[in-house]
Amino acid sequence: MPASPSAYGPFSLAGQVAVVTGAGKGIGRACALMLAQAGADIALCARTQADLDAVAQEIRAMGRRAITVAGDVSLESTLDTLVARTVAELGKLTLLINNAGGAGPNNPQKMGGEAFSAVLTWNVTPAYMLIQKAVPLMQAAGGGAVVNISSVAARYAQKRFSAYGAAKAALNQMTRNLAHDFAPTVRINAIEPGTILTEALAPYLNAERTERMLSNTPMGRMGQPEDIAGAAVFLLSPAASWITGKILGVDGGVEAPNF
Ligand SMILES: NC(=O)c1ccc[n+]([C@@H]2O[C@H](COP(=O)([O-])OP(=O)(O)OC[C@H]3O[C@@H](n4cnc5c(N)ncnc54)[C@H](OP(=O)(O)O)[C@@H]3O)[C@@H](O)[C@H]2O)c1
């Protein structure tokens, strides 16, 4: 039985309405569920309707409202629909998690400029545009908060991550700058997950890599999506009301690549 929102005290999100992108699986799904557990109603976006329906069902079983918007966040039409339906059906928009993103390793001797640019665009531009569309609604509601899901790849120097690392570093700096643009009514922070066990990570794991990761991670285990969700609830809650423009590492204590 999940704790009631009132048990969350200053970490409660009761009365809030959150948009979560990439909410059908992995980190986005865990964030949507934990935000709902903390009291928020949720607008879920990803491309696969069946995944969204399953998450929405879990949220409704907690007594919270959920809507689903199936679409690609790279398309402005999806973002417009997401924002408009959130306000029309859930009454307002006060919280946002920009989670959809990602990329695999790249070989800098093979990846051309077009593919490199696509990784940069995909990891940064939908988040920028969704913040731009959401902020006036947050301001109209009296305030709001945003979490962008970045990556530890933004801060390590490591082989084969020049595209993804650069893209997430850009997302971090965008977070810092937009936080200044929209303070004090809207807070904007980012989380840098370490290695989190999701479907996106699975293709890159084998026994040897897993062993290396575990031995190079001070906390001695891989991350779970719920590890990121807990940090997101905190950053979106009144308990974090003096935190903006910051990048929070949620990574089991790693300070160097463990991959
Ligand atoms: N897993 C890790 O170790 C790790 C580490 C650091 C950072 N991150 C970051 O965390 C975020 C989530 O990663 P994850 O591991 O949770 O991924 P995941 O398990 O693959 O889930 C990704 C979610 O995003 C949705 N999605 C993908 N493309 C989309 C698009 N164009 N438009 C709308 N939704 C889309 C997917 O659903 P559909 O395919 O149905 O659209 C799915 O619901 C990413 O930004 C990633 O860079 C992950």
The ligand as an SDF file (V2000), in Angstrom:
LIG
                    3D

 48 52  0  0  0  0  0  0  0  0999 V2000
   19.1090    4.1470  -18.3610 N   0  0  0  0  0  0  0  0  0  0  0  0
   20.2250    4.7780  -18.0460 C   0  0  0  0  0  0  0  0  0  0  0  0
   21.2170    4.1770  -17.6090 O   0  0  0  0  0  0  0  0  0  0  0  0
   20.3070    6.2890  -18.1920 C   0  0  0  0  0  0  0  0  0  0  0  0
   21.4410    6.9230  -17.6830 C   0  0  0  0  0  0  0  0  0  0  0  0
   21.5570    8.2980  -17.8000 C   0  0  0  0  0  0  0  0  0  0  0  0
   20.5450    9.0200  -18.3970 C   0  0  0  0  0  0  0  0  0  0  0  0
   19.4440    8.3900  -18.8930 N   0  0  0  0  0  0  0  0  0  0  0  0
   18.4210    9.2140  -19.5310 C   0  0  0  0  0  0  0  0  0  0  0  0
   17.1630    8.9180  -18.9890 O   0  0  0  0  0  0  0  0  0  0  0  0
   16.1450    9.1170  -19.9730 C   0  0  0  0  0  0  0  0  0  0  0  0
   15.2470    7.9000  -20.0680 C   0  0  0  0  0  0  0  0  0  0  0  0
   16.0260    6.7690  -20.3260 O   0  0  0  0  0  0  0  0  0  0  0  0
   15.5040    5.2910  -20.0130 P   0  0  0  0  0  0  0  0  0  0  0  0
   16.7120    4.4660  -19.7820 O   0  0  0  0  0  0  0  0  0  0  0  0
   14.4320    5.3130  -18.9680 O   0  0  0  0  0  0  0  0  0  0  0  0
   14.8700    4.9010  -21.4440 O   0  0  0  0  0  0  0  0  0  0  0  0
   13.7820    3.7800  -21.8370 P   0  0  0  0  0  0  0  0  0  0  0  0
   13.6240    2.7610  -20.7790 O   0  0  0  0  0  0  0  0  0  0  0  0
   14.1520    3.3570  -23.2270 O   0  0  0  0  0  0  0  0  0  0  0  0
   12.4200    4.6190  -21.9220 O   0  0  0  0  0  0  0  0  0  0  0  0
   12.3280    5.6970  -22.7880 C   0  0  0  0  0  0  0  0  0  0  0  0
   10.8940    6.2140  -22.8200 C   0  0  0  0  0  0  0  0  0  0  0  0
   10.8760    7.3590  -23.7040 O   0  0  0  0  0  0  0  0  0  0  0  0
    9.9090    7.1400  -24.7290 C   0  0  0  0  0  0  0  0  0  0  0  0
   10.3620    7.7780  -25.9770 N   0  0  0  0  0  0  0  0  0  0  0  0
   11.4050    7.4330  -26.7580 C   0  0  0  0  0  0  0  0  0  0  0  0
   11.4730    8.2190  -27.8350 N   0  0  0  0  0  0  0  0  0  0  0  0
   10.4290    9.0850  -27.7330 C   0  0  0  0  0  0  0  0  0  0  0  0
    9.9640   10.1410  -28.5610 C   0  0  0  0  0  0  0  0  0  0  0  0
   10.5720   10.4600  -29.7060 N   0  0  0  0  0  0  0  0  0  0  0  0
    8.8720   10.8310  -28.1600 N   0  0  0  0  0  0  0  0  0  0  0  0
    8.2250   10.5110  -27.0000 C   0  0  0  0  0  0  0  0  0  0  0  0
    8.6410    9.5270  -26.1790 N   0  0  0  0  0  0  0  0  0  0  0  0
    9.7270    8.8190  -26.5510 C   0  0  0  0  0  0  0  0  0  0  0  0
    9.8230    5.6060  -24.8470 C   0  0  0  0  0  0  0  0  0  0  0  0
    8.5870    5.1810  -25.3680 O   0  0  0  0  0  0  0  0  0  0  0  0
    8.2830    5.0300  -26.9450 P   0  0  0  0  0  0  0  0  0  0  0  0
    9.4530    4.3180  -27.5590 O   0  0  0  0  0  0  0  0  0  0  0  0
    7.0170    4.2640  -26.9560 O   0  0  0  0  0  0  0  0  0  0  0  0
    8.1060    6.4240  -27.4620 O   0  0  0  0  0  0  0  0  0  0  0  0
    9.9210    5.2120  -23.3770 C   0  0  0  0  0  0  0  0  0  0  0  0
    8.6510    5.3420  -22.7580 O   0  0  0  0  0  0  0  0  0  0  0  0
   16.8690    9.5020  -21.2650 C   0  0  0  0  0  0  0  0  0  0  0  0
   16.8760   10.9110  -21.4070 O   0  0  0  0  0  0  0  0  0  0  0  0
   18.2770    8.9810  -21.0220 C   0  0  0  0  0  0  0  0  0  0  0  0
   19.2560    9.7070  -21.7590 O   0  0  0  0  0  0  0  0  0  0  0  0
   19.3060    7.0310  -18.8110 C   0  0  0  0  0  0  0  0  0  0  0  0
  1  2  1  0
  2  3  2  0
  2  4  1  0
  4  5  1  0
  4 48  2  0
  5  6  2  0
  6  7  1  0
  7  8  2  0
  8  9  1  0
  8 48  1  0
  9 10  1  0
  9 46  1  0
 10 11  1  0
 11 12  1  0
 11 44  1  0
 12 13  1  0
 13 14  1  0
 14 15  2  0
 14 16  1  0
 14 17  1  0
 17 18  1  0
 18 19  2  0
 18 20  1  0
 18 21  1  0
 21 22  1  0
 22 23  1  0
 23 24  1  0
 23 42  1  0
 24 25  1  0
 25 26  1  0
 25 36  1  0
 26 27  1  0
 26 35  1  0
 27 28  2  0
 28 29  1  0
 29 30  1  0
 29 35  2  0
 30 31  1  0
 30 32  2  0
 32 33  1  0
 33 34  2  0
 34 35  1  0
 36 37  1  0
 36 42  1  0
 37 38  1  0
 38 39  2  0
 38 40  1  0
 38 41  1  0
 42 43  1  0
 44 45  1  0
 44 46  1  0
 46 47  1  0
M  CHG  2   8   1  16  -1
M  END
$$$$
